[in-house]
Amino acid sequence: MQMPLSKLPGCSVREKLLGVAAGLCHSACVEVESDTEAVANKGFKMRCISCKMKNEVPATATVDWYFMAKGESKFTHIYSYEDEVGDITDERFYERLDWNGSKRTQDLQDGSLYILNVTFNDIGTYRCFFNRILTFPNYEFHTNATKIIHINVVPRLTRGMASILSEVMMYVFLIAVQFWLLVEMVYCYRKIAASGEEALRDSAAEYLAITLEIKENCAGVQVSE
């Protein structure tokens, strides 16, 4: 049974708002990439999602995390999650790793981890490994998936270029809309003013024509007398 991720701690406001996350926070599974920039002395979520291709097939899965620190040449096993129990296997992460993936199920699709109190020693490459068993009526099918995450740690949160560009484009769009509205208002004002002047000219011409007609009629009456 696939558990809706909207009920899990890992479903953030950002995921609910973004287009890809519209599926995440409902029963559908969407593989969203993890953030890669953590802030020192803060918590950080390493997202690792591996969607099951055959949703109608019962399955069980285990998740293992590995870490290769900056400057090291091989991965070290740091965490395992099996039968709804997590185990920290590296003393560098004791009391600092918390399971942030699928809950109350062995059919894991979200294997995310949460790091408490990030330090600069956490900079490096993380590997998330899914080992899944699909249970068919007459046999079991073993499959696995690996996700690689390169984590950098900064003293404070920085704004990415994509965020800055998005904000700039929003302001440009707002300015363009305001300019367009101003042009429309000027155009409409001039059109209304021109229509008013034309109506006044028509009224004046009609008034003069009526006046001349009255004068001519009056003159004709005097001549006949």
Backbone bond lengths (Angstrom), bond angles and torsions (degrees), N, CA, C in turn:
res aa  C-N    CA-C-N  psi(-1)  N-CA   C-N-CA  omega(-1)  CA-C   N-CA-C  phi
1 M - - - 1.468 - - 1.519 109.79 -
2 Q 1.325 115.32 130.43 1.454 119.26 -178.83 1.513 110.12 -90.02
3 M 1.293 116.73 126.79 1.457 121.70 -175.34 1.517 110.34 -90.44
4 P 1.353 118.28 129.53 1.466 120.08 178.04 1.520 110.57 -59.00
5 L 1.353 116.16 127.93 1.458 119.52 -176.79 1.513 112.50 -72.79
6 S 1.341 117.47 -12.39 1.463 119.35 178.21 1.519 111.49 -65.29
7 K 1.359 116.98 -18.77 1.468 120.39 -179.14 1.520 111.53 -95.66
8 L 1.355 116.72 2.17 1.456 119.90 -178.74 1.516 110.58 -99.18
9 P 1.330 117.69 154.22 1.456 120.52 179.22 1.509 112.43 -60.90
10 G 1.354 117.37 -23.72 1.449 119.84 -175.60 1.510 114.90 -77.10
11 C 1.320 119.83 -4.61 1.462 120.86 -177.53 1.521 109.22 -89.87
12 S 1.332 116.69 104.15 1.458 121.82 -173.98 1.519 110.98 -91.72
13 V 1.358 114.66 170.53 1.459 120.25 176.36 1.516 109.90 -61.99
14 R 1.337 115.86 -38.95 1.463 119.94 179.24 1.520 111.36 -58.38
15 E 1.346 117.13 -41.12 1.456 121.29 179.90 1.511 111.51 -66.63
16 K 1.342 117.25 -34.76 1.452 120.75 -179.32 1.521 111.71 -70.86
17 L 1.353 115.30 -28.55 1.453 118.95 -176.07 1.514 112.46 -88.11
18 L 1.292 118.72 -36.42 1.440 121.36 -178.71 1.504 111.38 -70.72
19 G 1.353 114.67 154.04 1.456 119.45 -177.07 1.507 112.88 -60.58
20 V 1.332 117.70 -43.08 1.451 120.12 -179.43 1.506 111.12 -65.98
21 A 1.289 116.10 -30.12 1.448 120.04 -176.98 1.494 112.53 -79.52
22 A 1.308 118.17 -13.14 1.456 119.72 176.63 1.523 109.21 -58.79
23 G 1.371 115.99 -35.41 1.443 119.75 176.07 1.511 112.33 -78.37
24 L 1.338 116.40 -33.28 1.463 120.16 -177.83 1.508 112.25 -60.24
25 C 1.331 116.39 -42.48 1.455 119.83 -173.17 1.522 112.01 -87.21
26 H 1.309 117.25 12.96 1.462 122.20 168.63 1.516 105.93 -120.35
27 S 1.303 118.25 -166.37 1.454 120.11 -172.12 1.523 112.92 -72.17
28 A 1.339 119.47 -17.53 1.454 121.85 -179.51 1.515 110.21 -69.81
29 C 1.336 115.03 151.48 1.457 121.24 178.52 1.519 108.81 -106.14
30 V 1.317 116.98 128.29 1.459 122.52 178.67 1.516 108.24 -128.80
31 E 1.322 117.21 131.29 1.455 121.52 -178.44 1.524 109.67 -85.57
32 V 1.330 116.09 101.03 1.460 123.35 -178.83 1.522 109.00 -99.31
33 E 1.328 116.41 134.79 1.461 120.41 180.00 1.534 110.93 -69.23
34 S 1.306 115.44 151.46 1.462 121.26 -179.83 1.521 111.10 -79.54
35 D 1.327 116.13 151.80 1.456 120.41 167.40 1.527 108.07 -65.87
36 T 1.319 116.85 157.06 1.468 119.75 -175.39 1.527 113.17 -125.09
37 E 1.323 117.96 -0.63 1.465 120.74 -178.49 1.518 110.18 -116.90
38 A 1.316 115.85 113.40 1.466 121.86 179.27 1.521 109.63 -103.98
39 V 1.329 115.46 156.58 1.463 121.63 179.99 1.527 108.78 -107.86
40 A 1.307 115.85 132.31 1.465 120.71 -178.72 1.524 111.19 -58.92
41 N 1.340 114.54 139.39 1.469 123.19 178.18 1.524 113.01 69.79
42 K 1.321 117.67 11.28 1.461 122.41 176.68 1.527 109.18 -116.20
43 G 1.335 115.86 171.75 1.452 120.24 174.09 1.514 110.53 -86.64
44 F 1.321 116.68 155.94 1.469 120.77 -177.95 1.518 109.91 -148.70
45 K 1.329 115.27 134.27 1.466 120.82 178.80 1.515 110.26 -98.58
46 M 1.323 116.25 124.78 1.461 121.85 172.46 1.530 107.11 -98.31
47 R 1.309 115.83 108.26 1.458 121.17 -174.55 1.524 110.64 -84.81
48 C 1.319 115.71 130.63 1.464 121.39 177.48 1.523 108.22 -142.39
49 I 1.318 116.91 108.65 1.465 121.75 -177.00 1.527 109.25 -124.30
50 S 1.306 115.99 129.93 1.460 122.33 176.38 1.527 108.26 -129.74
51 C 1.329 116.16 103.92 1.471 120.87 -175.71 1.526 111.04 -76.02
52 K 1.302 115.19 139.17 1.465 121.32 175.85 1.517 109.05 -76.25
53 M 1.330 117.20 128.74 1.454 120.71 -175.19 1.524 113.25 -72.35
54 K 1.321 117.22 -31.52 1.462 121.23 -179.19 1.530 108.28 -113.85
55 N 1.324 115.08 93.41 1.463 119.64 -174.75 1.524 113.39 -66.30
56 E 1.340 116.51 -25.55 1.459 118.48 -176.92 1.528 112.72 -81.51
57 V 1.331 117.76 -6.97 1.462 121.57 -177.14 1.526 109.51 -96.51
58 P 1.338 117.94 126.96 1.473 120.24 176.22 1.524 110.08 -61.17
59 A 1.331 115.62 146.14 1.462 118.71 -178.23 1.515 110.46 -154.21
60 T 1.308 114.38 159.52 1.460 121.61 170.56 1.524 107.05 -129.14
61 A 1.318 115.90 155.42 1.463 119.00 -178.64 1.522 109.97 -149.51
62 T 1.307 115.12 152.47 1.456 122.11 171.66 1.533 107.60 -122.63
63 V 1.318 115.74 155.21 1.464 120.65 -179.36 1.525 108.89 -129.08
64 D 1.325 115.29 133.54 1.461 121.39 176.17 1.522 109.35 -127.04
65 W 1.329 114.81 137.49 1.453 121.24 178.14 1.524 110.04 -112.32
66 Y 1.347 114.46 140.99 1.467 121.19 178.73 1.529 108.53 -128.91
67 F 1.339 115.41 154.06 1.460 120.55 -177.43 1.520 110.62 -136.79
68 M 1.327 114.73 133.79 1.464 121.19 173.63 1.528 107.18 -124.27
69 A 1.323 116.55 105.43 1.460 121.68 -176.49 1.523 110.73 -66.10
70 K 1.310 114.54 159.18 1.468 119.98 178.43 1.524 109.51 -59.82
71 G 1.326 116.29 127.66 1.463 121.53 -178.24 1.515 113.96 95.16
72 E 1.347 117.75 -14.17 1.466 120.82 177.65 1.526 110.35 -88.07
73 S 1.320 116.05 165.77 1.469 120.44 -174.77 1.523 113.25 -118.04
74 K 1.324 117.75 -3.00 1.459 118.85 179.69 1.530 109.97 -144.64
75 F 1.339 114.71 157.85 1.458 121.59 -179.25 1.528 110.98 -83.74
76 T 1.353 114.43 148.21 1.463 121.93 175.33 1.526 108.70 -120.72
77 H 1.318 115.77 135.42 1.465 120.51 179.06 1.527 109.24 -70.05
78 I 1.349 116.86 123.92 1.474 119.18 -176.34 1.523 113.31 -117.40
79 Y 1.361 117.82 -19.85 1.466 117.80 -174.96 1.529 109.62 -160.04
80 S 1.323 115.13 144.51 1.467 120.36 174.44 1.530 109.27 -137.29
81 Y 1.324 115.54 146.91 1.466 120.74 178.55 1.528 107.94 -134.43
82 E 1.348 114.65 119.12 1.464 120.79 -178.09 1.518 109.23 -151.53
83 D 1.344 115.90 139.94 1.469 121.86 179.99 1.526 111.22 54.70
84 E 1.331 115.61 39.80 1.476 123.21 176.29 1.521 112.82 65.29
85 V 1.336 116.36 23.41 1.466 121.22 179.01 1.528 108.95 -128.76
86 G 1.337 116.09 130.58 1.447 120.66 177.71 1.513 111.70 -101.89
87 D 1.336 115.83 150.67 1.463 120.14 -177.98 1.527 108.69 -142.64
88 I 1.345 116.27 122.19 1.463 121.34 176.59 1.525 108.43 -85.83
89 T 1.321 116.62 124.97 1.469 120.35 -172.60 1.524 113.17 -111.97
90 D 1.317 118.16 4.06 1.467 121.74 179.47 1.524 108.53 -127.07
91 E 1.336 116.52 126.19 1.460 120.36 -175.02 1.524 113.21 -63.76
92 R 1.319 117.78 -21.74 1.468 119.91 177.36 1.523 112.13 -64.21
93 F 1.339 116.05 -20.91 1.460 119.96 -175.76 1.534 112.48 -114.95
94 Y 1.327 117.36 11.74 1.466 118.93 179.49 1.523 110.46 -57.52
95 E 1.333 113.97 132.67 1.466 122.87 179.14 1.532 112.87 60.34
96 R 1.341 117.03 18.29 1.459 119.21 179.00 1.527 113.10 -123.22
97 L 1.325 118.00 -3.59 1.456 121.46 178.99 1.521 110.17 -113.16
98 D 1.333 115.12 136.17 1.461 120.08 -179.91 1.525 108.76 -135.52
99 W 1.326 116.32 132.15 1.456 121.15 178.90 1.529 109.71 -63.55
100 N 1.332 116.89 128.50 1.459 121.84 -178.29 1.527 111.13 -129.11
101 G 1.340 114.46 27.00 1.461 119.74 -177.47 1.516 112.67 -106.81
102 S 1.333 116.08 -150.51 1.462 122.37 -177.44 1.528 110.72 -59.26
103 K 1.316 115.51 141.07 1.461 121.66 -178.27 1.527 110.49 -117.55
104 R 1.313 114.92 151.82 1.473 122.99 173.28 1.528 112.54 53.68
105 T 1.307 116.74 37.36 1.460 121.25 175.94 1.523 109.37 -159.46
106 Q 1.330 116.71 149.81 1.458 121.63 173.12 1.521 111.18 -96.87
107 D 1.328 116.21 -6.20 1.467 121.37 177.09 1.532 107.36 -88.18
108 L 1.317 115.67 73.12 1.465 121.26 -172.45 1.526 111.79 -74.21
109 Q 1.330 115.26 135.61 1.461 121.07 171.97 1.532 111.19 -129.12
110 D 1.319 115.76 -21.13 1.456 121.09 175.10 1.526 107.65 -113.88
111 G 1.329 115.59 114.19 1.461 120.21 -178.44 1.519 112.12 -113.04
112 S 1.328 116.98 32.67 1.468 121.45 -175.47 1.522 112.50 -68.51
113 L 1.334 114.93 149.49 1.464 122.98 176.37 1.524 110.02 -120.24
114 Y 1.324 115.82 152.38 1.464 121.64 176.22 1.514 108.34 -118.89
115 I 1.354 116.15 124.30 1.458 121.00 178.26 1.522 108.82 -95.50
116 L 1.310 116.76 125.83 1.456 121.77 176.66 1.522 110.10 -91.03
117 N 1.312 116.70 139.24 1.469 121.97 174.70 1.533 111.51 52.98
118 V 1.325 114.85 67.29 1.464 121.19 -178.67 1.529 110.71 -61.27
119 T 1.332 116.41 139.93 1.473 122.43 175.64 1.529 108.89 -123.01
120 F 1.328 115.89 168.04 1.464 119.91 178.80 1.528 111.51 -69.04
121 N 1.332 116.70 -16.27 1.467 119.83 175.52 1.524 112.09 -72.45
122 D 1.329 116.61 -11.40 1.465 120.68 -179.91 1.527 112.44 -85.23
123 I 1.332 117.35 -2.81 1.465 120.02 176.98 1.517 109.29 -65.00
124 G 1.316 116.24 134.03 1.462 120.07 178.64 1.514 112.00 154.97
125 T 1.314 115.45 -160.01 1.459 122.68 -176.52 1.526 109.72 -111.83
126 Y 1.317 115.73 131.26 1.468 122.45 179.29 1.523 109.11 -113.40
127 R 1.315 115.06 141.32 1.466 120.30 178.90 1.526 108.67 -123.46
128 C 1.317 115.15 124.01 1.465 122.34 178.63 1.531 107.82 -106.06
129 F 1.326 116.11 123.85 1.469 120.89 -174.12 1.530 110.20 -120.40
130 F 1.334 116.02 119.77 1.468 123.18 175.69 1.526 109.11 -98.55
131 N 1.322 116.33 129.47 1.463 121.95 171.17 1.526 107.52 -117.57
132 R 1.330 117.27 110.65 1.468 121.78 -171.73 1.527 110.41 -118.09
133 I 1.330 114.39 141.85 1.468 121.40 176.15 1.527 108.15 -119.77
134 L 1.328 116.20 116.82 1.466 121.54 175.40 1.522 108.05 -92.07
135 T 1.330 116.18 127.97 1.460 121.23 -175.48 1.531 110.44 -102.83
136 F 1.327 115.54 105.98 1.459 122.01 175.98 1.537 109.19 -95.09
137 P 1.337 117.97 167.59 1.477 119.51 -176.77 1.523 114.15 -55.22
138 N 1.343 117.69 -37.47 1.458 119.79 -173.92 1.519 114.79 -116.13
139 Y 1.319 117.78 -3.03 1.465 119.07 -179.71 1.528 110.35 -161.97
140 E 1.333 115.42 169.22 1.461 122.51 176.18 1.526 109.10 -114.67
141 F 1.341 115.30 140.34 1.453 120.42 -179.81 1.527 108.75 -116.10
142 H 1.327 116.36 123.14 1.460 121.49 -179.01 1.525 110.19 -95.82
143 T 1.310 115.78 133.39 1.466 121.14 177.22 1.518 109.11 -143.96
144 N 1.312 116.52 157.47 1.460 119.37 178.75 1.517 110.35 -144.20
145 A 1.325 115.50 163.49 1.459 122.11 179.75 1.517 108.60 -146.62
146 T 1.315 115.93 144.71 1.464 121.72 -179.02 1.521 110.27 -126.21
147 K 1.317 116.67 134.51 1.462 122.88 175.82 1.537 108.23 -119.73
148 I 1.320 115.55 135.25 1.461 121.70 179.41 1.534 108.97 -112.52
149 I 1.342 116.02 130.08 1.468 121.49 -179.13 1.526 108.99 -128.74
150 H 1.313 116.18 124.68 1.460 121.49 177.31 1.535 108.04 -99.32
151 I 1.321 116.81 113.64 1.461 121.75 -174.40 1.525 110.91 -104.29
152 N 1.323 115.30 131.45 1.459 121.88 172.38 1.527 108.66 -115.56
153 V 1.320 116.70 147.30 1.465 121.75 -179.57 1.523 108.56 -116.66
154 V 1.332 116.06 130.67 1.465 121.62 -179.44 1.532 109.15 -120.89
155 P 1.344 116.85 156.93 1.473 119.21 -179.89 1.514 113.28 -63.96
156 R 1.330 116.35 -34.40 1.461 120.86 178.59 1.516 108.35 -147.67
157 L 1.299 115.83 163.05 1.451 121.67 -175.79 1.520 110.38 -66.93
158 T 1.319 116.50 130.25 1.459 121.99 177.20 1.511 109.62 -111.62
159 R 1.312 114.84 153.39 1.457 120.07 179.17 1.518 109.41 -90.71
160 G 1.312 116.54 128.21 1.446 121.47 178.07 1.522 111.91 -71.93
161 M 1.327 115.49 159.11 1.470 120.79 179.81 1.521 111.09 -60.94
162 A 1.327 117.10 -35.17 1.464 119.79 -179.91 1.524 110.82 -63.36
163 S 1.343 116.23 -40.84 1.460 120.29 179.14 1.518 111.12 -65.68
164 I 1.348 116.13 -43.40 1.465 119.94 179.49 1.520 110.76 -63.72
165 L 1.342 116.94 -45.56 1.459 121.08 179.83 1.517 111.53 -61.61
166 S 1.332 116.08 -40.31 1.466 120.24 178.89 1.523 111.40 -62.08
167 E 1.345 116.02 -42.17 1.463 119.53 179.85 1.518 111.26 -67.33
168 V 1.344 117.34 -40.84 1.467 121.09 178.37 1.525 110.42 -61.81
169 M 1.335 116.42 -44.34 1.467 120.17 -179.85 1.519 110.91 -63.33
170 M 1.337 116.93 -34.73 1.460 119.88 178.82 1.524 110.59 -64.47
171 Y 1.360 116.53 -43.96 1.460 119.92 179.19 1.523 111.31 -66.04
172 V 1.323 117.22 -39.55 1.462 120.72 177.35 1.529 110.65 -61.26
173 F 1.311 115.37 -42.15 1.465 119.77 179.23 1.528 110.85 -63.45
174 L 1.346 116.90 -43.45 1.461 119.91 179.94 1.523 111.28 -63.41
175 I 1.334 117.10 -41.54 1.464 120.71 178.37 1.517 110.58 -64.20
176 A 1.331 117.02 -41.76 1.466 121.00 179.53 1.526 110.75 -62.62
177 V 1.344 116.31 -41.50 1.470 119.61 179.58 1.518 110.68 -65.09
178 Q 1.329 117.32 -41.98 1.462 120.08 178.88 1.521 111.23 -64.58
179 F 1.334 117.60 -40.12 1.471 120.99 178.45 1.520 110.34 -63.99
180 W 1.322 116.12 -41.77 1.473 120.28 179.49 1.526 110.74 -63.42
181 L 1.329 116.81 -41.12 1.466 120.14 178.18 1.527 111.14 -64.30
182 L 1.333 116.59 -38.48 1.463 120.44 178.42 1.521 110.88 -63.90
183 V 1.332 116.15 -44.13 1.470 120.10 177.95 1.521 110.97 -61.13
184 E 1.333 116.40 -42.24 1.462 120.53 179.16 1.530 110.97 -63.49
185 M 1.313 117.15 -40.66 1.465 120.36 179.70 1.530 111.20 -64.40
186 V 1.346 117.05 -43.75 1.469 120.70 178.55 1.518 110.47 -63.12
187 Y 1.334 116.02 -43.01 1.462 120.14 -179.76 1.531 111.36 -62.24
188 C 1.342 115.01 -45.99 1.466 119.27 179.70 1.533 111.24 -64.51
189 Y 1.335 116.83 -39.34 1.472 119.94 179.53 1.520 110.72 -63.30
190 R 1.337 116.00 -44.53 1.461 119.12 179.49 1.528 111.45 -65.22
191 K 1.301 116.76 -37.74 1.461 120.00 179.94 1.524 110.91 -65.40
192 I 1.357 114.73 -43.30 1.463 119.42 178.78 1.525 110.51 -65.15
193 A 1.354 116.24 -41.69 1.458 119.94 179.19 1.516 111.13 -63.55
194 A 1.353 116.91 -42.88 1.458 120.48 179.01 1.520 111.07 -64.12
195 S 1.317 117.26 -39.74 1.466 120.58 178.14 1.515 110.56 -64.68
196 G 1.334 116.60 -38.00 1.464 120.14 178.70 1.507 112.23 -65.98
197 E 1.351 117.15 -42.71 1.457 120.97 178.61 1.529 111.14 -63.99
198 E 1.332 116.08 -40.95 1.464 119.61 178.57 1.520 111.05 -64.30
199 A 1.332 115.47 -38.94 1.468 118.57 178.52 1.520 110.92 -65.80
200 L 1.341 116.47 -37.86 1.461 119.82 177.54 1.523 111.35 -65.50
201 R 1.338 115.90 -41.06 1.470 118.77 178.40 1.525 111.37 -64.01
202 D 1.310 116.55 -41.58 1.468 120.12 178.26 1.518 110.86 -63.15
203 S 1.345 115.84 -41.07 1.462 119.53 179.74 1.531 110.91 -65.46
204 A 1.338 116.21 -40.72 1.467 119.76 179.39 1.514 111.16 -65.40
205 A 1.330 117.46 -42.64 1.467 120.86 179.37 1.520 110.69 -63.53
206 E 1.333 114.90 -41.95 1.470 118.62 179.02 1.527 111.03 -64.43
207 Y 1.329 116.63 -38.30 1.461 121.00 178.96 1.523 110.61 -64.39
208 L 1.362 116.39 -43.89 1.456 120.09 178.83 1.524 111.44 -63.66
209 A 1.311 117.54 -39.86 1.466 121.13 179.90 1.519 110.53 -64.01
210 I 1.322 116.31 -42.65 1.471 119.47 179.14 1.526 110.32 -65.38
211 T 1.326 116.79 -40.40 1.474 120.90 -179.99 1.527 111.22 -62.49
212 L 1.341 115.60 -44.86 1.469 119.67 178.95 1.515 111.10 -63.30
213 E 1.315 116.53 -39.77 1.465 120.49 -179.77 1.527 110.43 -64.09
214 I 1.322 115.82 -39.89 1.474 120.25 179.55 1.524 110.09 -65.48
215 K 1.345 114.76 -42.40 1.461 118.47 179.20 1.532 111.53 -62.42
216 E 1.324 115.50 -43.68 1.467 119.63 179.62 1.525 110.70 -62.58
217 N 1.310 116.97 -39.95 1.458 120.10 179.90 1.539 109.86 -66.15
218 C 1.302 114.65 -40.80 1.470 118.94 179.77 1.531 110.72 -64.20
219 A 1.337 115.73 -41.76 1.465 119.88 179.12 1.526 111.05 -64.05
220 G 1.307 118.27 -39.82 1.467 122.15 179.10 1.491 111.22 -64.14
221 V 1.313 117.30 -37.72 1.474 121.37 -179.49 1.514 109.08 -67.11
222 Q 1.340 118.59 -41.46 1.472 121.55 -178.40 1.530 110.18 -65.80
223 V 1.318 117.98 -40.40 1.475 121.33 -179.53 1.512 110.35 -64.29
224 S 1.289 119.70 -41.54 1.462 122.68 -178.78 1.509 110.91 -65.62
225 E 1.343 117.10 -31.62 1.457 118.98 179.46 1.510 109.76 -71.01
